[in-house]
Structures are given as structure tokens and as C-alpha cells.
Amino acid sequence: MDIQVSKQSIIRSSFAMVVVSFLLSTTVSLASMHIMSRHNVRETNKVLATQIYDYISGELAGPIMTARTMACNSYLIDALQHEAQTDSKAFEAAMTEYLTAIENSLGYQRSFVISDASGKYFTRNGLNRVIDTRGGQDSWYAGLVGSDDQYDLDVDADVYDKANLAVYVNAKITSNSREALGVCGIGVHMTGIQNLFRSFEESFDVKIDFVDSNGIVQVDTDDTRIESVDLGDMIDNNKSGEYVYRDLGGDRFAVTKYVGYLDWYLVIQSDGVNKASRFAYIILINALLCIAVLVILFVALRINRRKTDELQSASLVDHATMLGNRRAYEHDKALLQGGTLKPDVVCVTADVNGLKTVNDTLGHDAGDELICGVADCLRECFEQYGKVYRIGGDEFAALLHVPEGALEGIKEHLAQVVSEWSGDEVDGVSVSCGYAEAREFPDMGIADLAKVSDERMYEEKERYYQRMGIDRRRT
């Protein structure tokens, strides 16, 4: 839970920093343009580069943030760590479901996960291919995994439309011990970025490129120039982050800027002088851009907050039963700590009887059906009074608010529902439950009340095995 809260705080802080940075950048840019209207073309076009840089950076900031958040997702990390113990079809289905959820919830059209252990490349459509994690044509993967970088960008064929290009944000997934587990990422269709470049090029009579640290063009409005044109003589590996002006002779010039978080260079070339008559138009565009970006950021913050809450909620769910998991249980117990409990609080601990026997005799599919059956019974009887959780393999718990005198009726209802349950592979189910009411122990906190319910559950379980004449050590 602390990790989820930390992520949410980071995202909020990041958006706040983006808003402040954009406001400051726009304010400085507008003031600078007013002053530079009396100066030379060199300074004027540095301001133009500032505007293009701010706008383009905003287009890629979201995918970068999303890819890095994916790489920190505990569900994805856990899944990759247990890939070898998971059925390949089930693992593929899990990856497909995860990527579909990412794309549907966050509005992206391209996402992927690559397993370092198997080299399998998954998209929302399932297994796409198996890559060579050691290099070859997939040398970008080995380069990222073997570096100290947490993410990088790469231009490649669109995974869903090979005829088009996309910019991929690749984020490295690592375990707590920093072992590489794979790579995940988001793809941004090149068309949107190219259209954005084209609009600036047409408005200001310039040529705009993003080039990598080797000077090779990565983003251009002309597909034939991508990864085939070398502009290395314009960057000189200057990574100061400053806007650098280069006189190319005659009226030609270039303005470059290193974009650190992309490890790319923005290169703007011009064949002539921007006319002073355009200043009013540029100022108007800046003002409109400022308003538009602030509106977009405000909306994006609200959407992102909602999506973050959804992702956080998903991390609190046991996906086999769709009940709350142990993390949710501990979180909700923590909310009840530090004060006197209301008398209607009831802690319930439940355990499935004979699960090992079912697994050994009928198989684990039958055991899974048994667990889901118990979850359904507990949900039907308890959910109207509070929350139900699966806190272990065959262990369940519930935190309820029960009116005085109603608990016995709830117990009877559960006993009836359990006795009537039957599955496809298992004829019936048995559950041992322990109950502890706050009104019975008014001085206890939630932790001690939960211990009482746990102890009573084990007492009930022992009575069950005695009634059945079963040696518990052999079940």
C-alpha cells in the first residue's frame, strides 16, 4: 500500500512540476520574444526551438511515465518471477489481460512486455514472437538490460501495423535484488508526432528532427530520412542541455538542444529569416498553447488520478476469487487501529477443510474450484455486512459490521449455503470459521480481535477433524 501511495504522490508531483515548468517556460518565452523582436534571427529562432521542445517533450512525457510505472508494478514483477512455474497458456493469457487493461484504461494503442527468462514478446494480442535477448536484430534489448539506464527510446515498425513506424519507450523491469526480469513499454505511433512536426515546419519554414546520440535521425516528417540520415555534425555530442546555435552559411542556421530524459537531440534547421510580422502570430500561438496545455494537464491529472486509483484497487484484489487479498486485509485492519472499536465490528477467520485431500485425490483444478466455491459462499453471506478477503492459500477473513443479535443468523445462513454448495469436480465443501465480536471484547483492538477469531477457527477446525475421525497430520 505504501508503494502505491508513493507512486500516486510521485505522479501528482510530476504533473505539478510539469505545470509549473510549462508556465515558467511559456512566460519566459513570451517575454523573450518581445525583447528579441529587436534583435537578430539567431536569438529569435532559439525561442522557436524552446516552444517546439516544450511541446514535443509533453507528447512523450506521458508514455515515459506510464512505461516506468509499468516496470514498477508488483503484479507484473511477480508474474515474471514465477513464469517458469506457470502454465505457458495461462501466462500468455495473464500478459494479454494486463496489457489490454493498460491500453484500455490509459488510452494507449500499443504496449508490450518481454520476459528475460524466455525471450517471449507479448502484446495485447498474445505472444507476438520470441526475441534474441543476447543481441542480434534485437540488440536494443540487450543494450538496455546490460546498461545502467532504466529506460530508453527506440524507433521500430509498429507492432500492429508493420507498414508504419512507432516510437517505443522501453523500461527495464528488475526484481528487488536488481536482477533483470525483462522489458515493458509503450509505443507512440509516429504519425501523431510527425503531424506535430509538420505543423511547426509549415508555420515557421524550418526543418525539425529528433536524432539519437549518434546523430542518426529518429523522428522526421519524411519516413525515408528516419534511421538513414546522419546529422552528427550538428550535435557534436553536446549534452549541456543548452540551446546551441550553428551558422550553416548564408541565411541557413541550426538550433540544437539535448533532451536528457530521451537521450536524443532536437535539431531545428532554417533556410531563412523569420519575419518580424510573424511575432504577433507566434505570441498568439503561445498563449493558446499555454491555455490548451493547462486544460489538457488538468484533465490528464484527473484521469491519471482515477486510473491510479483503479490500478491501486487492482493490486488489492485476489484475482482467483476476486475477493480482497492479504494486502487489502492488512490495510483495512490498519484503518481500524488506534481507537476504540465500534461494538458492531466482527472479525471472521475461515479455513477450507480437506483442501489437501482434494488436491491429492482429484487434482489442483478441483482444489481451485473448492477455493472459489468457499469464496462464493462467504461473499453471499458476508458481503452485505462488510468485506471478505482471501489471505492465504485456503485461508479467508472478513471484517464485518453486524447489528446486535444478528450474528447467529449469519452463521446459520453460512452453514446452509455451504451445505448446499456443489461444484463440477467437487461434490461439497466444508469450512471452519472463527468469529470474534467487539461487543464481546470491548477493550480489545482490531489486532487482538483478529487473533481471537483465528484461535476460534483453529478450535473449530480441530473439532471438525475429531468429528470426522481424521488424523489432521495426514490431510
N, C-alpha and C positions, 0 to 999 in steps of 0.2 A: 504493500500500500504506500509506503514511504517513497518507493521508486516512482510509482505512478504520480503521486503528488509532486515529486521533484520534477518529473517530465512536464507536468502541466505548468508548473512555475517557470520552467525554462522556456516553454513555448510562449507563455504570456510575456515574459521579459523580452524574448526575442522580437515579438511583434511590437512591443513598446519601443524597443531600440530602433526598429525599422521605421516606425512612425516619426520618432524624434529625428533620426538621421535624415529621413526624406525631407522633413520640414526645414531642418537646418540647411541641407544641401540646396533645396529649392530657393530658400530665402537668400542664401549667399549667391546662388547662380543668377537670380533676377537682379540683385544689387550689382553684381559684377557686370552683367550685360549692359546695364545702364551706363556704367563707367566706361566700359570697353567700346561703346559706340563711338568714342572719340579717339580710340587707339587703333592699332593695326590689326590685320587679318589674323596674325598668329594668335593673339590673345582671344579674339572673337571665337575662333574655332576650338580653342581649348574649352571654352564654356559649352559649346555644342557637344564636345566629347563628354563633358560632365553629365549633360542631360541624357545622352544615349546610354552612358554607363549606368546611371541610376535606374533608368527604365528597364534595360536589359537584365541587370542584376536582379531586379524584382521578379522577373519572369522565371529565373532559375532558383531563387532563394527557397520557394515553397517546396519544389521537388527535392532539393538537398536536405531540407529539414525533415521531410517525410521519410526519405531513404535512411537517414541516420537514426530516426526514431524506430523504424522497422528493425534496424540492426541491433537495437537495444531491447526489442520485445522479448520478454521472458518466454512466451509461448513458442515463438519461433526458435529461440535458442535451445529450449528443452526438446523440441521436436527433432532438431538436427543432431543433438547429442544422443538421442535414442533411435536414430534411423535404423541402425543395424538390428535392433530388437523389434522393429515394426514391420509388419507385412508391407511389401512394396506397393501394392494397390492401395492399401489404407493410407500409407504415407503420401502417395501421389494425390489421393482424394483430400487429405488434410491440407497439403500445399495449395491445391486448386481452390479449396474453400477459403483459405486465408487470403490468397491473392485476389480472389473475386470480392471478398469483403473490403479489402484495401481500396480496390478500384471503384466499387460501388459507393463506399462511404465517403471517400475523399475526392472523387471526381476525376481520377486519373484513368487513362485508357491503356497504359502499358506498365506492367510491373513484373518482377521476376524474383526467383530465389534459386541459388545454385548451392548444392551440397558439396563441400570439400571432400567428404569421405567417398562419395560415389560419382562425383562429377555430373550429376543429373541437373539439368536446367529446366526449371518448372515455370510455367506461366498460368494464367487463369484457365487455359485450355488443357492443362495437364502437363505431362512430360513432353518437352519440346525437342530435346536432344541430349546427348551426353558429351560434355566438353573435355578437352585435354587440360587438366588442371596444372600440368607441368610446363605448358607453353604451347608451341606450335601456332596454329592460327588463332588460338585463344591466349596468346601471350599476355594480353591485358590483364587477364585474371591472375596469372602467376605473378605479374608485376605488382599488382595491388596487394595480394596476400603476402608477398615477400617483403613489402615495404613497411615503413613506419606510418604511412598515411592511413587514415580511417576511411577515406572515400576519394574517388576521382571521377572524372567525366570522360566519356568516350562516345565518338560518333560511329554508328553502325547501322546496318539495314534494320528497318522497322521489323520487329519480331512477328507482327501480324500482317505486314504489308511489305514484302521484300523489295518492291519497286520504289519505296520511299525510304528516307533516312530519318533517324531519330537521335537525339542527344540523350545518352543514358547516364544517370547519376548512380554510380556503383558504390555501395557501402559495405565495408568488411564486417562480418559477423564473428565475434570471438566469445569464448567461454570466460568464466570468471578467472581462470588461470591464464588468460590471454592466448589460448590455443585457437587457431583459425578453424572455424566451423563452416565457412562458406561466404558467399556474397549475395546481397539482395539489392534491389534498386528500383528506380522509377525511370521510365522513358518518356521524353517530351518530344512530340512529333516536330520534326524540323520545319514543317510548313508554317506553323504559327510564328516561330522565331524569324523565319525568312520574310514573312509578310511584314513583321515589325521592322526589320532592317530595311526592307524595300520602301516602306512609307517614309523613313528618315532620309534614305538616299534620294528619293524623288523630291522631297521637300527642301533639302539643303544642298543638292548637287554634290554629294560625296559618295565614296565607296566604303562600306563598313565590313569588317571581317573580325571573327574571333579566331586566333591562331594559338596552337599549343606552344609549349616551351621550346620546341624545336623550330618554330616558325611555320609549321605546316597548317594551312587553312582548315579549320574545323567547322565553321559556320559561315555560309555565304549565300547570297540570293541566287547564285548560279551553281547548280549542283556539280557541274563539270570542274569547278575550281576546288571543291572540297577534297581534302587529302591528296591533292595533286599540285597545288601551287605553294611555293615556298616564299614566305615574307620574312625570313630570318634576318635579312639585312635591316629591317625596320624595328626590330625589338632589341637586339644586342644583349639579350638576357638581363635587361634592366628590371629588377624586381623591387624597386624602391616604392612603388605604388604611386609615384608622382606622374602627372601628365607631361609627356616628353614630346616636344615639337621638333620636327625634322624638315628642313628645307630641301625639296627634291629638285630644285631648279625651276626657273621661270615662275609661273604662278602656282606650281604644284607644291604640295606640302603634305605631311602626315602627322597625326597626333596619336600617340600610343599610351596605353595605361595597363599596368599589370594588375590583374584581378586575382588576388591571393587565394580566395577560397575556391576558385575554379582552376587555379594554376594555368590560366590562359591569359592571352593579351588581347585587349581591344585595340584594333587598328582602324583609324579613320583617315582616308586619303581624299584629297580635294584637288581638282584641276583649276580652280579659280577662286576668286574673292567673293565672300558673302556680301551682298549689297546691304548698305545701311537701311534701306527701305524694308528689309525683312525683320528688323528688330521688333517692331510692334507686333508682327505676326508671331515671332518666337516667344515674346513675353506673354502673349495671349495663350499660346500653346502650353507654356509652362504653368500658367495659372490654372488652366483647365486640367492639365495633368496632375497638378497638386490636388485639386478638388477630387478628381476621379480616383487617384491612388488612395487618398484618405478614406473615401467612401468604400473602396474595394477592401482596404485593410480592415476597416471597421466590420464590414460584413464577413470577411475572412476570419477575423478574430472570433466572432460569434459562432461561425460554422465550425472552426477548428476546436473551439471550446466544447461544442456539442459532440464532435467526433472524438475528442479526447475522453470525454465522459463515457461515450459508448465503448471505446477501447478499454477504458479502465473497468467498466462494468463487465466486459467480456473476460477480463483477467480474473474476475471474482466468481466465475461460473465453472462448475464441473461439467465438462462437455459431454460426458457419457450419460448423465442423468438430468442435466440442465438445472440442477439444484445449485445453491451456493457451495463454494469449495471451502477448504480449511482457512484460506486467507480471508475469505468473506466472514467466516465464523469468528475468527480472532478479531477482525476489525469491529464487528458488531458487538462482541463482548467488551471490547475496549471502550465503546461508546457508553456502556452501562457502568463502567468503573468510576470510582472516585466519589460516589454518593450513595445515599440510601436507596435501595431498590423499591420500586412500587410493589405493593402486595400482590398484584396480578401477574408478576413475572414468573414464568415457569421454565426451567431448564429440562430438556429431554435428551437422553443419550440412548441410542438404539444400535443393535448389532444383529446382523443376519446369522441365524443358527444354521449350522451344517453346510456353509458355503464350500469348505474344503472337500467335503464328501461329494458334493455335486460336481465340483471341478474335476475330481479324480475319477468319478464314475461316468459322468455324462459329458464332460468336456468344458472348456472355458467359455464357449458360446452360451452354454446352459447357465454357467455361473454368472455371466454378464446379464443374461435375461433375468436371473434371480435378483441381482442388484438393482436393475431398472424396475423390476416389479415392486421391490420394497420401497424404492424412491416414489413410485406412483401412489402406493398406499399411504405413505407418510404425507405426501403432498395433498392428497384428497382429504385427509383427516385434520392436518395441522395448518395448512396454508392460510385459512381464513383467520387464524389467531396469531400468525407471525411468520417467521422464516424457517425453512428447513435446509439443512446442509449435508453434503457428503464429505466427511472429514478424513476418511481413510478408505482402504480397500472395501471392507464390508461394514464400516462404521459410519453412523449418521448422528446428527444432532439437530436440535430445534430450540429456538428462543421464542417463547410464546407469551402472549398477554391473555390470560384466561380469567373470565369472571368467576367470582367466588361460587363454589359448589358445582362448577361445570366440568371440572377435570375428570371426574369419574365417568361422565357421559362420553367424553372424548376418548377415554381409554376403551370403553365398550365399543364405540364406533370403530376404533382402530382394530380391535380384536375381530370384529365382524368382517371388516374389509379384508384383513389378512387371511381369514379363514376362507373367504370366497374367491381369493385370487388364484388364477391358474394361467400358466403360460403355454407356449407351443412345445417347449422341450422339458419344462418342469411342471409337475402337477400342482404343487403347492409351495407355500413359503412359511417360515416361522421366524419371528423377530422377538428378541429380548429387549425390553425397554426399561429405563430407569427415569423416574420423574422427581423433581425437587421444586417445591413452591416457595417463593419468597415469603408468603404469609406464614409458612410453616417454620421458616428460619429468618425472622425479621432483622437479625443483627448481621447476617452474612452478606458479603459482597458477591458479585457475579462469579468470580473465580472459584470461591468455596462452594457456591451453589452448584456450579457445574461439576465439581468433584463429587458432591453428594449424589447427583444424578448418575454419574459414572459408576460409583460404587454400587448403587442400587441396580444398575443394569447388569453388572457382573454377578450380583447375588441372584437376580432373576435368571441369568444365563445358567448359573450353576444348578438352580432348581430345575430348569428345563432338562439339562442333561441327566440329572438324577431321575426325573420322571420317565425319561426315555430309556433309562438303563444304558447310557452310552458313556464309554470311557473317553472323556474330553481330550485326553492326550493323544488319542488315535484319530481324531476328527479334524 
